[in-house]
Amino acid sequence: MSLVKVRPDKKFRGIVYLFKIVGLASMAYDAENVERPFGSSRIGHCYNVLLMCAFLLPNYYSLTMTYSNVYENQTRSEMTADLIQTAFHLFNGLFVVGYFGLFQRRSIELANRLVTAHRSRPNDDSSGMRATLRRIFIFELVSLILQLVTVPKAFIFVVYFVGAVINGLILNLLLMQYSLVARLLQHGYGSINSSVCKLDRDFASLMQHYRLLQQLARDISDFYSPVMLVGFVNLFLNLIVYSYYVLLPVLTLGREFSCNNVLLVLYCLNYTIFCIVSLFILTSFTTAAVKESQKTGGLLSLVDRQSLPNVAMLKQLKQFSNYLLHAPPMSFGVYDLVVIDQTLVVSLAASITTYLIILLQSRGPKDQDCK
């Protein structure tokens, strides 16, 4: 195997182990197994269980700390919002890690099908995927470093933010994992469209590969629906609460903020930015994959029938066009509640703004401050 072929595998392996660390890939991974690189792993099951147990202590401390109202000058409405957000942040981490451990067999099946579909593309160009893997790794590394740097230095806050950083990392990596899956599907559709333009493959094999991708996309959307539902609710609450603490110094002119609270604002600002970027990356990749799948029908209609070498190719072209005419459109969603595309960003922004205004207006001078 050439050096060019080894490098993508190493980068992919690095991303897989990054997901394994936070419990998003409990299966075993063998890069040497070309047919089925992902397999069952009892160690992965045990690791996810231990990871969930390890989450409980810092997150329990975070909940008790929030309930005890230890922040300076915190109002009753702020404490209530913090408690709801912290509790759901904890639930999100436990649910996601437990889900990937419990449904390991299903995730193995989908991962192997996705790898097979990617490697059997009509046109094999891995440069785009290498760039995507590199960007995801750098993005998560920078996000983690900035979160750790902006954690308030007082010991009581350090213990609290251990749980917050871990759960935030799980949420961000979940969004990045879904983004990577959407990117792989986009490359699959793109290779089909490239072959249609070049007429370098028969239409029967292209239709078979297209149908494989369509079914795979539906199965992936169904598999991720539970964790993405919880993840989006968690993201929604995080953005409301963290945006509130970012805007609060402007409203109070900084009068109520100590050094630890300044670091808290910086942490919230950093996390808010990376949540928004993660959501934008996800919706951009899913939208691009859907658009790429929709291009195929238009490209088939542009094929010059007279240039086809034989009648069999013309028949295959008609069959492929007829299939696309009646095939259900590909989309990524959360059950029938949410469609994961760029319109999601707009709807979330509108809802977050509404609840953020309500939370800001609920802060009044007569609220009971903490001690």
Buried (B, 14 or more C-beta within 10 A) or exposed (E): EEEEEEEBBEBBBBBBEBBBEBBBBBBBBEEEEEEBBBBEBEEBBEBBBEBBEEBEEBBEBBBEBBEEBBBEBBBBBBBEBBBBBBBBBBBBBBBBBBBBBEBBEBBBBBBBBBBBBBEBBBBEEBEEBBEBBEEBBEBBEEBBEBBEEBBBEBEEBEBBBBBBBBBBBBBBBBBBBBBBBBBBBBBBBBBBBBBBEEBEBBBBBBBEBBEBBBEBBBBBBEBBBBBBBBBBEBBBBBBBBBBBBBBBBEEEEEEBBEEBBBBBBBBBBBBBBBBBBBBBBBBBBBBBBBEBBEBBBEBBEEBEEEEBEEEEBBEBBEEBBEBBEEBEEBBBBBEEEBBBBBEBBEEBEEEBEEBBEEBBEBBEEEBEBBE
